[in-house]
Amino acid sequence: MKKKWTKHLKIFLCTFVICTIASYGTWRMWFDPYRGTVSTFKQSEKLDTFLGGMQAAEDLEFIVNRLRERHPACVSGLPPAVQKAYEQEYAELSRSSEVTVLSLWQSASRVLAQLNDAHTRAQPYYENTKTLPLLFSWEGHQLICSGGEFDEYTVNMIGGVSVSLLYERFQGMFSYEHDAWARHVFASRINRCDYLAFLGIDIGQEVEIFLERQDDGSTVKKAFMLQKNETAAPAVNETFYDYSVDKDSGVGIFTLRQCIFDKTYKSALEDFFTSVRNEGVHSIIVDLRGNPGGNSLVANEFIRYLPVESYRDVSSIVRFGPINWKNQAVQKKNQQAECVFSGNVYVLNSADSFSAAMDFATLLSDNGLCMVVGEIPGNMPSSYGDILYFQTPNALLAFTVSYKYFIRPDASKSDLPLLPDVQVPADNALEEALRLIQKD
């Protein structure tokens, strides 16, 4: 009897081990979103490096296959617009004898742009890139220089091409959801040599820029040398957050420059709200302007300090192999902190508040927990996100693919961006919030 029991146990254990190995193998081969991803990028091949036409086509196919495998919008195949663009670009690459890495980047970007997903995009990875000795920003519909000798000069042409045409090219090859985000990225990157080349500007020599003075209309045409990007080291005490509490005005300001969810952030929130309570603050401002995103759990942690027992959280669709798994929205119980704040909350946004920063503002806004002041943030509240990192086999072109689709807490607004309660230019958002507080 004992031998029989031992025999059955051995059979059970062997079966269990085999099933476990098979299940794990199946998960890793077919369902794990992170299969084949990279944790760090290698240097991409230089933009002027030539690949064989079929090598370039292989890289493009590699990118599109990752879309088919991981992106929620591609679970039943490529969307028609993506499929059409892919077929055109693949045919062009494969019949070419040689293709530069630059041309491959442009082809891949034209394909990915058809998804209208700001998180799914391609670009070469270089540790250092040369830049023009200028910074740019938008003023209305005009690109202007920001700072330096030509501060406030309007930029009419770069490398012999009008700014309007350059931006039109950019729109056709950049993945975005809001024009405001595309405009921000265009202005912030058009001084870089890789993006100048991306838009068809010759970077093998000085770059000629045609400038116009706004006050008198006088013009300057000057050639600028591309320079090594000497990025200044961050200040030793600079952090991703900052806060201040003014007892006299009854206002506390918490600035979050990046959405990092860790012990430091938790401790900072606790210290901030403790100071808010001790100083009798009646209004707080959360400044998310220029925040590029990160971990969306920073918003959930913040809500712990607000007087709500529960709130509506986001729902999501997650791609696992051949299926999209729907996570229904739930009324999330709020694990309240000790220092609960019952006053008014204002959240500041700008066009370059992106991803988890946009999620932060949306979570509070959709639950009626704040007043949003500033600009429409960079991407849609209901949109794709949570990215996977890859590199192509030949050009080592870096690219990201979303594997989730997030639905904002108020699903009835899913087709809308996050509309500020008070819409003002981002530079004026803090001043406007303080004015509203004084008015109340």
C-alpha positions in Angstrom: 0.0 0.0 0.0 2.9 2.4 0.9 4.6 1.6 -2.4 1.4 2.4 -4.3 1.0 5.7 -2.5 4.6 6.6 -3.2 4.2 5.8 -6.8 1.1 8.0 -7.1 2.9 10.8 -5.4 5.9 10.6 -7.8 3.5 10.6 -10.8 1.7 13.7 -9.3 4.9 15.5 -8.7 6.3 14.7 -12.2 3.0 15.8 -13.8 3.0 19.0 -11.7 6.6 19.9 -12.6 5.9 19.2 -16.3 2.7 21.3 -16.3 4.5 24.1 -14.5 7.4 24.2 -16.9 5.0 24.0 -19.9 2.9 26.8 -18.5 5.9 29.0 -17.8 7.3 28.3 -21.2 3.9 29.1 -22.8 3.7 32.4 -20.8 7.3 33.4 -21.8 6.9 32.5 -25.5 3.4 33.8 -26.2 1.9 35.9 -23.4 4.6 37.8 -21.4 4.5 41.4 -22.8 8.2 41.8 -21.8 9.6 39.0 -23.8 12.4 40.1 -26.1 12.5 43.6 -24.7 15.8 45.4 -23.8 16.7 47.0 -20.5 19.3 49.3 -21.9 19.9 50.7 -25.4 23.0 50.2 -27.4 24.3 53.0 -29.5 22.4 53.1 -32.8 24.3 53.1 -36.1 25.1 56.6 -37.4 22.4 58.3 -39.4 24.6 58.2 -42.6 25.4 54.5 -42.2 24.3 52.5 -45.2 22.3 49.3 -44.9 21.3 46.9 -47.6 17.7 47.4 -48.8 16.6 44.1 -47.4 18.4 44.8 -44.1 16.4 48.0 -43.7 13.2 46.1 -44.7 14.0 43.5 -42.1 14.3 46.2 -39.4 11.0 47.7 -40.4 9.4 44.2 -40.4 10.9 43.7 -36.9 9.2 46.9 -35.7 5.8 46.0 -37.2 5.9 42.4 -35.9 6.3 43.8 -32.3 3.2 45.9 -33.0 1.3 42.8 -34.1 2.4 40.9 -31.0 2.1 43.6 -28.3 0.0 46.6 -29.2 -3.7 46.5 -28.1 -4.8 48.1 -31.3 -3.2 45.3 -33.4 -4.7 42.3 -31.6 -6.8 41.5 -34.7 -4.1 42.7 -37.2 -2.7 46.0 -38.1 -5.2 48.9 -38.4 -5.8 49.6 -42.1 -3.9 52.9 -42.1 -0.8 51.3 -40.5 -1.0 48.3 -42.8 -1.1 50.6 -45.9 1.8 52.7 -44.7 3.8 49.6 -43.8 3.3 48.0 -47.2 4.4 51.2 -49.0 7.5 51.7 -46.9 8.5 48.0 -46.9 8.2 47.9 -50.8 10.3 51.1 -51.1 13.0 49.8 -48.7 13.3 46.3 -50.1 13.7 47.4 -53.7 16.5 49.9 -52.8 20.1 48.7 -53.1 21.2 50.9 -50.1 19.3 52.7 -47.4 20.7 55.0 -44.7 19.7 54.7 -41.1 18.2 58.1 -41.4 15.9 56.9 -44.2 14.9 53.8 -42.2 14.1 56.0 -39.2 11.9 58.2 -41.4 10.1 55.2 -42.9 9.5 53.6 -39.5 8.2 56.9 -38.1 5.7 57.3 -41.0 4.3 53.9 -40.2 4.1 54.3 -36.4 2.6 57.8 -36.8 -0.6 56.1 -38.2 -1.4 54.7 -34.8 -1.9 58.1 -33.2 -0.2 56.8 -30.1 2.2 59.3 -28.5 4.0 56.4 -26.6 4.7 54.2 -29.6 7.6 55.7 -31.6 11.0 55.1 -33.0 14.3 57.1 -33.0 18.0 56.3 -33.0 19.7 56.3 -29.6 22.9 58.3 -29.2 24.5 59.2 -25.9 25.5 62.6 -27.2 24.2 64.7 -30.1 25.3 68.0 -31.4 23.0 71.0 -31.1 22.6 74.5 -32.4 23.5 77.2 -29.9 19.9 78.2 -29.8 16.7 77.3 -28.0 13.3 77.6 -29.6 9.7 77.9 -28.4 6.3 78.8 -29.9 4.6 82.1 -29.6 1.2 81.7 -31.1 1.9 80.2 -34.5 5.5 81.6 -34.7 8.6 79.8 -33.8 10.9 82.1 -31.8 14.3 82.0 -30.2 14.3 81.8 -26.5 17.2 83.5 -24.7 20.6 84.6 -25.9 21.6 87.2 -28.5 18.5 86.5 -30.7 15.9 86.3 -27.9 12.3 86.8 -29.1 13.4 86.8 -32.8 11.0 85.0 -35.1 12.5 82.0 -36.9 11.3 82.0 -40.5 13.6 79.4 -42.2 16.0 76.8 -41.1 18.5 75.3 -43.6 16.6 77.1 -46.4 13.3 75.5 -45.5 10.4 77.4 -44.0 9.4 76.6 -40.5 5.8 75.8 -41.6 7.1 73.2 -44.1 9.4 71.7 -41.5 6.6 71.3 -39.1 4.3 69.8 -41.8 7.1 67.2 -42.4 7.3 66.6 -38.7 3.6 66.0 -38.3 3.8 63.3 -40.9 6.6 61.4 -39.1 5.9 61.9 -35.4 3.6 59.9 -33.2 1.3 62.2 -31.2 -2.3 62.7 -30.0 -2.5 66.5 -29.5 -1.1 69.1 -31.8 0.1 71.0 -28.7 2.4 68.0 -27.8 3.7 67.8 -31.4 4.4 71.6 -31.3 6.3 71.3 -28.0 8.5 68.4 -29.2 9.2 70.1 -32.5 10.3 73.3 -30.8 12.4 71.5 -28.1 14.2 69.2 -30.5 14.6 71.1 -33.7 17.9 72.4 -32.4 19.3 68.9 -32.4 21.4 67.6 -35.3 19.5 64.2 -35.4 16.1 65.9 -35.7 17.4 68.5 -38.2 18.5 65.6 -40.4 15.2 63.8 -39.7 13.4 66.8 -41.3 15.7 67.0 -44.3 18.2 69.6 -43.2 21.8 69.2 -44.3 23.8 68.8 -41.0 27.2 68.3 -42.8 28.0 71.9 -42.6 26.8 75.1 -40.9 23.0 75.5 -40.6 21.7 78.7 -42.0 18.7 80.3 -40.1 16.7 83.2 -41.3 15.5 85.4 -38.3 13.2 88.3 -38.0 13.1 90.9 -35.3 9.5 91.3 -34.0 9.6 95.0 -33.1 10.8 96.5 -36.4 10.7 93.6 -38.9 14.5 93.7 -39.6 16.0 90.4 -40.7 19.1 88.4 -40.0 20.4 85.5 -41.9 23.2 83.7 -40.0 24.9 80.3 -40.2 25.4 78.4 -37.0 27.8 75.7 -36.2 26.5 72.5 -34.5 28.2 72.1 -31.2 28.7 69.3 -28.7 25.8 69.2 -26.3 27.4 70.1 -23.0 24.5 69.4 -20.7 25.0 71.0 -17.3 25.2 68.6 -14.4 22.2 68.8 -12.2 22.5 70.7 -8.9 23.5 68.4 -6.0 20.3 69.2 -4.0 18.0 69.3 -7.0 15.2 66.7 -6.6 12.2 65.7 -8.7 9.9 67.5 -6.2 9.8 70.7 -4.2 7.3 72.3 -1.9 6.6 75.4 0.1 4.0 76.4 2.7 3.1 80.1 3.2 1.3 80.5 6.5 0.4 84.2 5.8 -1.4 83.4 2.5 -2.7 80.0 3.6 -1.3 78.4 0.5 0.9 75.4 0.0 2.6 74.6 -3.3 3.9 71.1 -4.2 5.9 71.0 -7.4 6.4 67.6 -9.0 8.9 67.6 -11.9 8.8 63.9 -12.6 6.4 61.1 -11.5 8.7 59.0 -9.4 6.9 56.7 -6.9 9.3 55.7 -4.2 9.9 56.2 -0.5 11.3 59.7 -1.1 8.1 60.8 -2.7 6.0 59.3 0.0 8.0 60.9 2.7 7.9 64.3 0.8 4.1 64.1 0.7 3.8 63.3 4.4 6.1 66.2 5.3 4.2 68.6 3.0 0.8 67.7 4.3 2.1 67.8 7.9 3.3 71.3 7.3 0.0 72.2 5.6 -1.9 71.0 8.7 0.5 72.7 11.2 0.4 76.1 9.3 -3.4 76.1 8.8 -3.2 76.1 5.0 -6.6 76.3 3.3 -5.5 75.9 -0.4 -2.8 73.8 -2.1 -1.4 74.0 -5.6 0.1 70.9 -7.3 2.4 72.1 -10.1 2.8 69.5 -12.9 3.9 71.9 -15.6 6.7 70.4 -17.7 6.4 67.0 -16.0 7.1 64.3 -18.6 5.5 61.4 -16.6 6.6 58.2 -15.0 4.7 56.2 -12.5 1.0 57.0 -12.3 0.8 55.7 -8.7 2.0 59.1 -7.5 -1.6 60.3 -8.0 -3.1 57.5 -5.9 -0.7 58.3 -3.1 -1.6 61.9 -3.2 -5.3 61.1 -2.9 -4.6 59.4 0.4 -4.3 62.9 1.9 -7.7 64.0 0.6 -11.1 63.6 2.4 -12.7 60.9 0.3 -13.6 57.3 1.3 -13.4 56.0 -2.3 -12.8 57.3 -5.8 -13.2 56.1 -9.4 -9.9 54.8 -10.7 -8.8 54.2 -14.3 -9.7 51.0 -16.2 -7.4 49.4 -18.7 -7.1 47.0 -21.6 -3.9 44.9 -21.4 -2.4 43.0 -24.3 -1.3 39.4 -23.4 -0.2 37.5 -26.5 -3.3 37.0 -28.7 -5.8 38.5 -26.3 -6.7 41.9 -24.9 -7.6 41.6 -21.2 -10.1 44.1 -19.9 -9.7 45.4 -16.3 -13.0 47.0 -15.3 -13.0 50.3 -13.5 -13.7 50.0 -9.8 -14.6 52.3 -7.0 -11.2 52.2 -5.2 -11.2 52.4 -1.4 -9.0 55.3 -0.2 -6.5 54.3 2.4 -6.4 57.7 4.0 -3.3 59.1 5.6 -3.1 60.7 9.0 -2.9 64.3 7.7 -6.1 64.6 5.7 -6.5 68.0 3.9 -10.0 69.3 3.5 -9.3 72.6 1.6 -9.2 73.5 -2.1 -6.8 71.8 -4.5 -5.5 73.4 -7.7 -3.5 71.5 -10.3 -1.4 73.3 -12.9 -0.9 71.8 -16.4 1.1 72.7 -19.5 1.2 71.3 -23.0 4.3 69.3 -22.0 2.6 67.7 -18.9 2.7 64.2 -20.3 1.7 60.6 -19.6 1.6 60.0 -15.8 1.5 63.7 -15.1 -1.6 64.0 -17.3 -3.0 60.9 -15.5 -2.4 62.7 -12.1 -4.5 65.7 -13.1 -7.2 63.6 -14.8 -7.6 61.3 -11.8 -8.2 64.2 -9.5 -10.3 66.2 -12.0 -12.6 63.3 -13.0 -13.3 62.6 -9.3 -14.1 66.3 -8.6 -11.1 66.7 -6.3 -9.4 69.7 -7.9 -9.6 72.6 -10.2 -7.3 72.4 -13.2 -5.6 75.6 -14.3 -3.3 76.1 -17.3 -3.2 74.3 -20.7 -4.5 71.0 -22.1 -1.8 68.4 -21.3 0.3 66.6 -23.9 -1.7 63.4 -24.5 -5.2 62.1 -24.2 -6.5 60.8 -20.8 -7.9 57.7 -22.5 -4.9 56.5 -24.5 -2.2 53.9 -25.0 0.7 53.6 -22.6 3.0 51.5 -20.5 5.8 51.0 -23.0 8.0 48.2 -24.0 11.6 48.9 -25.2 13.1 47.3 -28.3 16.0 47.8 -30.8 16.1 46.6 -34.4 18.6 44.0 -35.3 20.6 45.9 -38.0 20.4 49.6 -37.5 19.9 49.3 -33.7 17.1 51.8 -34.1 15.4 52.2 -30.7 11.6 52.0 -30.5 8.8 51.7 -27.9 5.5 49.9 -28.1 2.5 50.5 -25.8 0.9 47.3 -24.5 -2.0 48.9 -22.5 -4.9 51.1 -23.2 -6.1 53.3 -20.3 -9.6 54.6 -20.0 -10.1 57.7 -17.8 -12.2 57.5 -14.6 -15.0 59.4 -16.3 -15.4 57.1 -19.3 -18.1 59.4 -20.8 -15.3 61.9 -21.6 -13.0 59.3 -23.3 -13.1 61.2 -26.6 -12.0 64.4 -25.0 -8.6 65.8 -23.8 -8.3 67.0 -20.2 -9.9 70.4 -20.5 -8.7 72.8 -17.8 -11.4 74.4 -15.6 -9.5 77.7 -16.2 -7.5 77.7 -19.4 -4.6 80.2 -19.5 -1.0 80.0 -20.9 1.1 77.7 -18.7 3.5 80.6 -17.8 0.5 82.3 -16.2 -1.0 79.3 -14.5 0.5 79.8 -11.0 -0.4 83.5 -11.0 -4.0 82.6 -12.0 -4.3 79.9 -9.4 -3.2 82.4 -6.7 -5.6 84.9 -8.0 -8.5 82.4 -7.8 -7.5 81.5 -4.2 -7.4 85.2 -3.2 -10.8 85.7 -4.8 -12.3 82.9 -2.8 
